[in-house]
Amino acid sequence: TKQTAGAVLPDLDFAAEVSKVLKKAKLIVEGGIFEAREMERVSTINPYAVVVGSAITRPQVITARFNAALKLK
């Protein structure tokens, strides 16, 4: 959408703001979580759940990331 074009994921600032505004809601964070350090950062806002999706369910994405890392060296 126009509102999300160019968004950097995971958008932890947005998730933190939602957590503050909707104090009693169960926050589920989803989008762009591929690395353990991203999960650590997400955990600082204490979400109810985190969806990792493509990081574990799309072999072509996982393979492309490893391939790109090898090309950097």
PDB file of N, CA, C and O in Angstrom:
ATOM      1  N   THR A   1       0.838  -1.179   0.000  1.00  0.00           N
ATOM      2  CA  THR A   1       0.000   0.000   0.000  1.00  0.00           C
ATOM      3  C   THR A   1       0.886   1.247   0.000  1.00  0.00           C
ATOM      4  O   THR A   1       2.094   1.158   0.221  1.00  0.00           O
ATOM      5  N   LYS A   2       0.285   2.396  -0.247  1.00  0.00           N
ATOM      6  CA  LYS A   2       1.039   3.652  -0.180  1.00  0.00           C
ATOM      7  C   LYS A   2       1.605   3.860   1.225  1.00  0.00           C
ATOM      8  O   LYS A   2       2.714   4.371   1.382  1.00  0.00           O
ATOM      9  N   GLN A   3       0.853   3.470   2.226  1.00  0.00           N
ATOM     10  CA  GLN A   3       1.274   3.694   3.608  1.00  0.00           C
ATOM     11  C   GLN A   3       2.455   2.818   4.017  1.00  0.00           C
ATOM     12  O   GLN A   3       3.233   3.204   4.890  1.00  0.00           O
ATOM     13  N   THR A   4       2.599   1.665   3.410  1.00  0.00           N
ATOM     14  CA  THR A   4       3.671   0.752   3.820  1.00  0.00           C
ATOM     15  C   THR A   4       4.802   0.648   2.813  1.00  0.00           C
ATOM     16  O   THR A   4       5.778  -0.059   3.062  1.00  0.00           O
ATOM     17  N   ALA A   5       4.698   1.331   1.688  1.00  0.00           N
ATOM     18  CA  ALA A   5       5.763   1.289   0.674  1.00  0.00           C
ATOM     19  C   ALA A   5       7.061   1.804   1.295  1.00  0.00           C
ATOM     20  O   ALA A   5       7.098   2.879   1.893  1.00  0.00           O
ATOM     21  N   GLY A   6       8.112   1.022   1.141  1.00  0.00           N
ATOM     22  CA  GLY A   6       9.409   1.412   1.672  1.00  0.00           C
ATOM     23  C   GLY A   6       9.599   1.166   3.156  1.00  0.00           C
ATOM     24  O   GLY A   6      10.626   1.544   3.720  1.00  0.00           O
ATOM     25  N   ALA A   7       8.630   0.542   3.793  1.00  0.00           N
ATOM     26  CA  ALA A   7       8.747   0.267   5.226  1.00  0.00           C
ATOM     27  C   ALA A   7       9.888  -0.714   5.479  1.00  0.00           C
ATOM     28  O   ALA A   7      10.088  -1.658   4.715  1.00  0.00           O
ATOM     29  N   VAL A   8      10.625  -0.485   6.545  1.00  0.00           N
ATOM     30  CA  VAL A   8      11.705  -1.381   6.938  1.00  0.00           C
ATOM     31  C   VAL A   8      11.143  -2.343   7.984  1.00  0.00           C
ATOM     32  O   VAL A   8      10.588  -1.926   9.000  1.00  0.00           O
ATOM     33  N   LEU A   9      11.298  -3.621   7.714  1.00  0.00           N
ATOM     34  CA  LEU A   9      10.782  -4.645   8.631  1.00  0.00           C
ATOM     35  C   LEU A   9      11.919  -5.327   9.361  1.00  0.00           C
ATOM     36  O   LEU A   9      13.004  -5.477   8.799  1.00  0.00           O
ATOM     37  N   PRO A  10      11.705  -5.740  10.585  1.00  0.00           N
ATOM     38  CA  PRO A  10      10.502  -5.544  11.380  1.00  0.00           C
ATOM     39  C   PRO A  10      10.395  -4.096  11.865  1.00  0.00           C
ATOM     40  O   PRO A  10      11.398  -3.476  12.219  1.00  0.00           O
ATOM     41  N   ASP A  11       9.202  -3.578  11.876  1.00  0.00           N
ATOM     42  CA  ASP A  11       8.952  -2.204  12.302  1.00  0.00           C
ATOM     43  C   ASP A  11       8.706  -2.200  13.812  1.00  0.00           C
ATOM     44  O   ASP A  11       7.567  -2.179  14.278  1.00  0.00           O
ATOM     45  N   LEU A  12       9.792  -2.220  14.544  1.00  0.00           N
ATOM     46  CA  LEU A  12       9.689  -2.313  16.000  1.00  0.00           C
ATOM     47  C   LEU A  12       9.166  -1.041  16.638  1.00  0.00           C
ATOM     48  O   LEU A  12       8.525  -1.091  17.688  1.00  0.00           O
ATOM     49  N   ASP A  13       9.431   0.091  16.022  1.00  0.00           N
ATOM     50  CA  ASP A  13       8.888   1.337  16.562  1.00  0.00           C
ATOM     51  C   ASP A  13       7.363   1.312  16.527  1.00  0.00           C
ATOM     52  O   ASP A  13       6.702   1.703  17.489  1.00  0.00           O
ATOM     53  N   PHE A  14       6.813   0.845  15.400  1.00  0.00           N
ATOM     54  CA  PHE A  14       5.362   0.742  15.275  1.00  0.00           C
ATOM     55  C   PHE A  14       4.804  -0.255  16.281  1.00  0.00           C
ATOM     56  O   PHE A  14       3.810   0.024  16.952  1.00  0.00           O
ATOM     57  N   ALA A  15       5.438  -1.411  16.384  1.00  0.00           N
ATOM     58  CA  ALA A  15       4.966  -2.438  17.321  1.00  0.00           C
ATOM     59  C   ALA A  15       5.000  -1.923  18.756  1.00  0.00           C
ATOM     60  O   ALA A  15       4.078  -2.184  19.530  1.00  0.00           O
ATOM     61  N   ALA A  16       6.054  -1.196  19.116  1.00  0.00           N
ATOM     62  CA  ALA A  16       6.163  -0.647  20.468  1.00  0.00           C
ATOM     63  C   ALA A  16       5.057   0.376  20.725  1.00  0.00           C
ATOM     64  O   ALA A  16       4.478   0.411  21.811  1.00  0.00           O
ATOM     65  N   GLU A  17       4.767   1.208  19.722  1.00  0.00           N
ATOM     66  CA  GLU A  17       3.697   2.205  19.863  1.00  0.00           C
ATOM     67  C   GLU A  17       2.337   1.521  20.030  1.00  0.00           C
ATOM     68  O   GLU A  17       1.536   1.929  20.871  1.00  0.00           O
ATOM     69  N   VAL A  18       2.080   0.491  19.238  1.00  0.00           N
ATOM     70  CA  VAL A  18       0.827  -0.254  19.357  1.00  0.00           C
ATOM     71  C   VAL A  18       0.725  -0.868  20.746  1.00  0.00           C
ATOM     72  O   VAL A  18      -0.342  -0.845  21.361  1.00  0.00           O
ATOM     73  N   SER A  19       1.821  -1.413  21.238  1.00  0.00           N
ATOM     74  CA  SER A  19       1.835  -2.031  22.559  1.00  0.00           C
ATOM     75  C   SER A  19       1.476  -1.023  23.648  1.00  0.00           C
ATOM     76  O   SER A  19       0.751  -1.348  24.588  1.00  0.00           O
ATOM     77  N   LYS A  20       1.986   0.197  23.517  1.00  0.00           N
ATOM     78  CA  LYS A  20       1.689   1.241  24.510  1.00  0.00           C
ATOM     79  C   LYS A  20       0.234   1.684  24.450  1.00  0.00           C
ATOM     80  O   LYS A  20      -0.402   1.879  25.487  1.00  0.00           O
ATOM     81  N   VAL A  21      -0.293   1.844  23.244  1.00  0.00           N
ATOM     82  CA  VAL A  21      -1.652   2.354  23.067  1.00  0.00           C
ATOM     83  C   VAL A  21      -2.695   1.298  23.452  1.00  0.00           C
ATOM     84  O   VAL A  21      -3.689   1.610  24.108  1.00  0.00           O
ATOM     85  N   LEU A  22      -2.464   0.077  23.047  1.00  0.00           N
ATOM     86  CA  LEU A  22      -3.427  -1.006  23.302  1.00  0.00           C
ATOM     87  C   LEU A  22      -2.918  -1.896  24.427  1.00  0.00           C
ATOM     88  O   LEU A  22      -2.619  -3.069  24.207  1.00  0.00           O
ATOM     89  N   LYS A  23      -2.822  -1.357  25.598  1.00  0.00           N
ATOM     90  CA  LYS A  23      -2.175  -2.024  26.729  1.00  0.00           C
ATOM     91  C   LYS A  23      -2.722  -3.407  27.047  1.00  0.00           C
ATOM     92  O   LYS A  23      -1.959  -4.302  27.410  1.00  0.00           O
ATOM     93  N   LYS A  24      -4.019  -3.595  26.917  1.00  0.00           N
ATOM     94  CA  LYS A  24      -4.605  -4.879  27.296  1.00  0.00           C
ATOM     95  C   LYS A  24      -4.736  -5.849  26.122  1.00  0.00           C
ATOM     96  O   LYS A  24      -5.097  -7.010  26.317  1.00  0.00           O
ATOM     97  N   ALA A  25      -4.446  -5.384  24.906  1.00  0.00           N
ATOM     98  CA  ALA A  25      -4.559  -6.244  23.721  1.00  0.00           C
ATOM     99  C   ALA A  25      -3.360  -7.191  23.657  1.00  0.00           C
ATOM    100  O   ALA A  25      -2.275  -6.875  24.146  1.00  0.00           O
ATOM    101  N   LYS A  26      -3.571  -8.334  23.058  1.00  0.00           N
ATOM    102  CA  LYS A  26      -2.484  -9.286  22.844  1.00  0.00           C
ATOM    103  C   LYS A  26      -1.822  -8.950  21.505  1.00  0.00           C
ATOM    104  O   LYS A  26      -2.403  -9.163  20.442  1.00  0.00           O
ATOM    105  N   LEU A  27      -0.614  -8.430  21.575  1.00  0.00           N
ATOM    106  CA  LEU A  27       0.110  -7.999  20.388  1.00  0.00           C
ATOM    107  C   LEU A  27       0.835  -9.174  19.732  1.00  0.00           C
ATOM    108  O   LEU A  27       1.605  -9.881  20.382  1.00  0.00           O
ATOM    109  N   ILE A  28       0.583  -9.369  18.455  1.00  0.00           N
ATOM    110  CA  ILE A  28       1.284 -10.378  17.666  1.00  0.00           C
ATOM    111  C   ILE A  28       2.121  -9.630  16.642  1.00  0.00           C
ATOM    112  O   ILE A  28       1.587  -8.900  15.807  1.00  0.00           O
ATOM    113  N   VAL A  29       3.430  -9.811  16.707  1.00  0.00           N
ATOM    114  CA  VAL A  29       4.355  -9.120  15.801  1.00  0.00           C
ATOM    115  C   VAL A  29       4.663 -10.046  14.635  1.00  0.00           C
ATOM    116  O   VAL A  29       4.991 -11.218  14.824  1.00  0.00           O
ATOM    117  N   GLU A  30       4.553  -9.503  13.422  1.00  0.00           N
ATOM    118  CA  GLU A  30       4.796 -10.307  12.220  1.00  0.00           C
ATOM    119  C   GLU A  30       5.467  -9.435  11.165  1.00  0.00           C
ATOM    120  O   GLU A  30       5.135  -8.260  11.006  1.00  0.00           O
ATOM    121  N   GLY A  31       6.400 -10.021  10.460  1.00  0.00           N
ATOM    122  CA  GLY A  31       6.980  -9.346   9.303  1.00  0.00           C
ATOM    123  C   GLY A  31       8.451  -9.038   9.438  1.00  0.00           C
ATOM    124  O   GLY A  31       8.850  -8.252  10.297  1.00  0.00           O
ATOM    125  N   GLY A  32       9.257  -9.647   8.600  1.00  0.00           N
ATOM    126  CA  GLY A  32      10.665  -9.312   8.502  1.00  0.00           C
ATOM    127  C   GLY A  32      11.552  -9.827   9.605  1.00  0.00           C
ATOM    128  O   GLY A  32      12.645  -9.297   9.807  1.00  0.00           O
ATOM    129  N   ILE A  33      11.123 -10.835  10.323  1.00  0.00           N
ATOM    130  CA  ILE A  33      11.945 -11.379  11.407  1.00  0.00           C
ATOM    131  C   ILE A  33      12.662 -12.618  10.885  1.00  0.00           C
ATOM    132  O   ILE A  33      12.067 -13.686  10.746  1.00  0.00           O
ATOM    133  N   PHE A  34      13.958 -12.453  10.598  1.00  0.00           N
ATOM    134  CA  PHE A  34      14.748 -13.530  10.014  1.00  0.00           C
ATOM    135  C   PHE A  34      15.902 -13.981  10.897  1.00  0.00           C
ATOM    136  O   PHE A  34      16.342 -15.126  10.792  1.00  0.00           O
ATOM    137  N   GLU A  35      16.393 -13.121  11.749  1.00  0.00           N
ATOM    138  CA  GLU A  35      17.586 -13.397  12.539  1.00  0.00           C
ATOM    139  C   GLU A  35      17.264 -13.443  14.027  1.00  0.00           C
ATOM    140  O   GLU A  35      16.293 -12.842  14.486  1.00  0.00           O
ATOM    141  N   ALA A  36      18.094 -14.162  14.767  1.00  0.00           N
ATOM    142  CA  ALA A  36      17.900 -14.258  16.216  1.00  0.00           C
ATOM    143  C   ALA A  36      17.958 -12.886  16.872  1.00  0.00           C
ATOM    144  O   ALA A  36      17.191 -12.619  17.797  1.00  0.00           O
ATOM    145  N   ARG A  37      18.849 -12.013  16.417  1.00  0.00           N
ATOM    146  CA  ARG A  37      18.948 -10.683  17.037  1.00  0.00           C
ATOM    147  C   ARG A  37      17.674  -9.860  16.819  1.00  0.00           C
ATOM    148  O   ARG A  37      17.326  -9.026  17.655  1.00  0.00           O
ATOM    149  N   GLU A  38      16.977 -10.091  15.698  1.00  0.00           N
ATOM    150  CA  GLU A  38      15.703  -9.410  15.487  1.00  0.00           C
ATOM    151  C   GLU A  38      14.666  -9.916  16.476  1.00  0.00           C
ATOM    152  O   GLU A  38      13.865  -9.141  16.998  1.00  0.00           O
ATOM    153  N   MET A  39      14.683 -11.206  16.729  1.00  0.00           N
ATOM    154  CA  MET A  39      13.766 -11.780  17.720  1.00  0.00           C
ATOM    155  C   MET A  39      14.076 -11.219  19.108  1.00  0.00           C
ATOM    156  O   MET A  39      13.162 -10.935  19.881  1.00  0.00           O
ATOM    157  N   GLU A  40      15.356 -11.058  19.423  1.00  0.00           N
ATOM    158  CA  GLU A  40      15.739 -10.474  20.704  1.00  0.00           C
ATOM    159  C   GLU A  40      15.208  -9.045  20.832  1.00  0.00           C
ATOM    160  O   GLU A  40      14.701  -8.660  21.885  1.00  0.00           O
ATOM    161  N   ARG A  41      15.326  -8.262  19.757  1.00  0.00           N
ATOM    162  CA  ARG A  41      14.831  -6.884  19.770  1.00  0.00           C
ATOM    163  C   ARG A  41      13.314  -6.857  19.921  1.00  0.00           C
ATOM    164  O   ARG A  41      12.776  -6.033  20.661  1.00  0.00           O
ATOM    165  N   VAL A  42      12.630  -7.750  19.228  1.00  0.00           N
ATOM    166  CA  VAL A  42      11.168  -7.824  19.330  1.00  0.00           C
ATOM    167  C   VAL A  42      10.757  -8.182  20.761  1.00  0.00           C
ATOM    168  O   VAL A  42       9.763  -7.664  21.271  1.00  0.00           O
ATOM    169  N   SER A  43      11.507  -9.050  21.393  1.00  0.00           N
ATOM    170  CA  SER A  43      11.137  -9.500  22.742  1.00  0.00           C
ATOM    171  C   SER A  43      11.171  -8.362  23.756  1.00  0.00           C
ATOM    172  O   SER A  43      10.550  -8.471  24.814  1.00  0.00           O
ATOM    173  N   THR A  44      11.879  -7.276  23.462  1.00  0.00           N
ATOM    174  CA  THR A  44      11.941  -6.161  24.411  1.00  0.00           C
ATOM    175  C   THR A  44      10.595  -5.460  24.574  1.00  0.00           C
ATOM    176  O   THR A  44      10.372  -4.774  25.572  1.00  0.00           O
ATOM    177  N   ILE A  45       9.697  -5.625  23.603  1.00  0.00           N
ATOM    178  CA  ILE A  45       8.370  -5.019  23.739  1.00  0.00           C
ATOM    179  C   ILE A  45       7.347  -6.019  24.275  1.00  0.00           C
ATOM    180  O   ILE A  45       6.169  -5.695  24.423  1.00  0.00           O
ATOM    181  N   ASN A  46       7.808  -7.230  24.564  1.00  0.00           N
ATOM    182  CA  ASN A  46       6.994  -8.249  25.219  1.00  0.00           C
ATOM    183  C   ASN A  46       5.695  -8.572  24.479  1.00  0.00           C
ATOM    184  O   ASN A  46       4.614  -8.451  25.055  1.00  0.00           O
ATOM    185  N   PRO A  47       5.786  -8.980  23.206  1.00  0.00           N
ATOM    186  CA  PRO A  47       4.557  -9.326  22.478  1.00  0.00           C
ATOM    187  C   PRO A  47       3.982 -10.650  22.978  1.00  0.00           C
ATOM    188  O   PRO A  47       4.681 -11.455  23.593  1.00  0.00           O
ATOM    189  N   TYR A  48       2.730 -10.852  22.708  1.00  0.00           N
ATOM    190  CA  TYR A  48       2.063 -12.112  23.030  1.00  0.00           C
ATOM    191  C   TYR A  48       2.648 -13.250  22.183  1.00  0.00           C
ATOM    192  O   TYR A  48       2.842 -14.366  22.666  1.00  0.00           O
ATOM    193  N   ALA A  49       2.924 -12.939  20.906  1.00  0.00           N
ATOM    194  CA  ALA A  49       3.476 -13.939  19.990  1.00  0.00           C
ATOM    195  C   ALA A  49       4.249 -13.237  18.881  1.00  0.00           C
ATOM    196  O   ALA A  49       4.060 -12.048  18.621  1.00  0.00           O
ATOM    197  N   VAL A  50       5.130 -14.008  18.232  1.00  0.00           N
ATOM    198  CA  VAL A  50       5.906 -13.512  17.101  1.00  0.00           C
ATOM    199  C   VAL A  50       5.765 -14.527  15.969  1.00  0.00           C
ATOM    200  O   VAL A  50       5.925 -15.729  16.179  1.00  0.00           O
ATOM    201  N   VAL A  51       5.463 -14.035  14.770  1.00  0.00           N
ATOM    202  CA  VAL A  51       5.345 -14.877  13.583  1.00  0.00           C
ATOM    203  C   VAL A  51       6.615 -14.720  12.772  1.00  0.00           C
ATOM    204  O   VAL A  51       6.960 -13.609  12.369  1.00  0.00           O
ATOM    205  N   VAL A  52       7.325 -15.834  12.524  1.00  0.00           N
ATOM    206  CA  VAL A  52       8.566 -15.749  11.757  1.00  0.00           C
ATOM    207  C   VAL A  52       8.366 -16.112  10.296  1.00  0.00           C
ATOM    208  O   VAL A  52       9.204 -15.755   9.467  1.00  0.00           O
ATOM    209  N   GLY A  53       7.313 -16.791   9.953  1.00  0.00           N
ATOM    210  CA  GLY A  53       6.934 -17.063   8.569  1.00  0.00           C
ATOM    211  C   GLY A  53       8.042 -17.523   7.648  1.00  0.00           C
ATOM    212  O   GLY A  53       8.575 -18.622   7.798  1.00  0.00           O
ATOM    213  N   SER A  54       8.391 -16.662   6.678  1.00  0.00           N
ATOM    214  CA  SER A  54       9.342 -17.017   5.618  1.00  0.00           C
ATOM    215  C   SER A  54      10.700 -17.464   6.142  1.00  0.00           C
ATOM    216  O   SER A  54      11.400 -18.226   5.475  1.00  0.00           O
ATOM    217  N   ALA A  55      11.072 -17.009   7.307  1.00  0.00           N
ATOM    218  CA  ALA A  55      12.369 -17.372   7.867  1.00  0.00           C
ATOM    219  C   ALA A  55      12.513 -18.879   8.067  1.00  0.00           C
ATOM    220  O   ALA A  55      13.627 -19.400   8.094  1.00  0.00           O
ATOM    221  N   ILE A  56      11.386 -19.576   8.207  1.00  0.00           N
ATOM    222  CA  ILE A  56      11.468 -21.027   8.411  1.00  0.00           C
ATOM    223  C   ILE A  56      10.621 -21.836   7.438  1.00  0.00           C
ATOM    224  O   ILE A  56      10.751 -23.059   7.379  1.00  0.00           O
ATOM    225  N   THR A  57       9.754 -21.172   6.673  1.00  0.00           N
ATOM    226  CA  THR A  57       8.830 -21.939   5.831  1.00  0.00           C
ATOM    227  C   THR A  57       9.072 -21.801   4.336  1.00  0.00           C
ATOM    228  O   THR A  57       8.395 -22.463   3.549  1.00  0.00           O
ATOM    229  N   ARG A  58      10.021 -20.960   3.917  1.00  0.00           N
ATOM    230  CA  ARG A  58      10.248 -20.762   2.486  1.00  0.00           C
ATOM    231  C   ARG A  58      11.703 -21.068   2.143  1.00  0.00           C
ATOM    232  O   ARG A  58      12.557 -20.185   2.217  1.00  0.00           O
ATOM    233  N   PRO A  59      11.985 -22.308   1.772  1.00  0.00           N
ATOM    234  CA  PRO A  59      13.365 -22.703   1.498  1.00  0.00           C
ATOM    235  C   PRO A  59      14.060 -21.826   0.464  1.00  0.00           C
ATOM    236  O   PRO A  59      15.267 -21.606   0.560  1.00  0.00           O
ATOM    237  N   GLN A  60      13.326 -21.323  -0.518  1.00  0.00           N
ATOM    238  CA  GLN A  60      13.968 -20.494  -1.538  1.00  0.00           C
ATOM    239  C   GLN A  60      14.476 -19.181  -0.940  1.00  0.00           C
ATOM    240  O   GLN A  60      15.507 -18.667  -1.374  1.00  0.00           O
ATOM    241  N   VAL A  61      13.774 -18.637   0.040  1.00  0.00           N
ATOM    242  CA  VAL A  61      14.213 -17.407   0.707  1.00  0.00           C
ATOM    243  C   VAL A  61      15.438 -17.694   1.566  1.00  0.00           C
ATOM    244  O   VAL A  61      16.406 -16.933   1.555  1.00  0.00           O
ATOM    245  N   ILE A  62      15.389 -18.785   2.303  1.00  0.00           N
ATOM    246  CA  ILE A  62      16.512 -19.167   3.161  1.00  0.00           C
ATOM    247  C   ILE A  62      17.760 -19.393   2.316  1.00  0.00           C
ATOM    248  O   ILE A  62      18.833 -18.894   2.654  1.00  0.00           O
ATOM    249  N   THR A  63      17.631 -20.135   1.230  1.00  0.00           N
ATOM    250  CA  THR A  63      18.760 -20.429   0.350  1.00  0.00           C
ATOM    251  C   THR A  63      19.312 -19.154  -0.274  1.00  0.00           C
ATOM    252  O   THR A  63      20.530 -18.991  -0.345  1.00  0.00           O
ATOM    253  N   ALA A  64      18.465 -18.261  -0.721  1.00  0.00           N
ATOM    254  CA  ALA A  64      18.913 -17.006  -1.328  1.00  0.00           C
ATOM    255  C   ALA A  64      19.695 -16.161  -0.334  1.00  0.00           C
ATOM    256  O   ALA A  64      20.682 -15.527  -0.708  1.00  0.00           O
ATOM    257  N   ARG A  65      19.273 -16.141   0.920  1.00  0.00           N
ATOM    258  CA  ARG A  65      19.993 -15.377   1.940  1.00  0.00           C
ATOM    259  C   ARG A  65      21.377 -15.944   2.178  1.00  0.00           C
ATOM    260  O   ARG A  65      22.342 -15.187   2.279  1.00  0.00           O
ATOM    261  N   PHE A  66      21.495 -17.263   2.270  1.00  0.00           N
ATOM    262  CA  PHE A  66      22.802 -17.882   2.451  1.00  0.00           C
ATOM    263  C   PHE A  66      23.685 -17.641   1.231  1.00  0.00           C
ATOM    264  O   PHE A  66      24.872 -17.343   1.371  1.00  0.00           O
ATOM    265  N   ASN A  67      23.117 -17.767   0.052  1.00  0.00           N
ATOM    266  CA  ASN A  67      23.858 -17.536  -1.182  1.00  0.00           C
ATOM    267  C   ASN A  67      24.390 -16.102  -1.248  1.00  0.00           C
ATOM    268  O   ASN A  67      25.542 -15.878  -1.620  1.00  0.00           O
ATOM    269  N   ALA A  68      23.553 -15.143  -0.888  1.00  0.00           N
ATOM    270  CA  ALA A  68      23.972 -13.738  -0.881  1.00  0.00           C
ATOM    271  C   ALA A  68      25.109 -13.505   0.116  1.00  0.00           C
ATOM    272  O   ALA A  68      26.034 -12.737  -0.149  1.00  0.00           O
ATOM    273  N   ALA A  69      25.025 -14.178   1.262  1.00  0.00           N
ATOM    274  CA  ALA A  69      26.081 -14.035   2.270  1.00  0.00           C
ATOM    275  C   ALA A  69      27.413 -14.581   1.747  1.00  0.00           C
ATOM    276  O   ALA A  69      28.467 -14.003   2.012  1.00  0.00           O
ATOM    277  N   LEU A  70      27.369 -15.663   1.024  1.00  0.00           N
ATOM    278  CA  LEU A  70      28.588 -16.238   0.468  1.00  0.00           C
ATOM    279  C   LEU A  70      29.205 -15.324  -0.574  1.00  0.00           C
ATOM    280  O   LEU A  70      30.429 -15.244  -0.681  1.00  0.00           O
ATOM    281  N   LYS A  71      28.383 -14.640  -1.337  1.00  0.00           N
ATOM    282  CA  LYS A  71      28.880 -13.741  -2.385  1.00  0.00           C
ATOM    283  C   LYS A  71      29.537 -12.507  -1.814  1.00  0.00           C
ATOM    284  O   LYS A  71      30.328 -11.861  -2.501  1.00  0.00           O
ATOM    285  N   LEU A  72      29.230 -12.159  -0.570  1.00  0.00           N
ATOM    286  CA  LEU A  72      29.838 -11.002   0.080  1.00  0.00           C
ATOM    287  C   LEU A  72      31.286 -11.246   0.469  1.00  0.00           C
ATOM    288  O   LEU A  72      32.051 -10.300   0.656  1.00  0.00           O
ATOM    289  N   LYS A  73      31.658 -12.493   0.589  1.00  0.00           N
ATOM    290  CA  LYS A  73      33.016 -12.822   1.063  1.00  0.00           C
ATOM    291  C   LYS A  73      33.991 -12.969  -0.072  1.00  0.00           C
ATOM    292  O   LYS A  73      35.169 -13.244   0.158  1.00  0.00           O
TER     293      LYS A  73
END
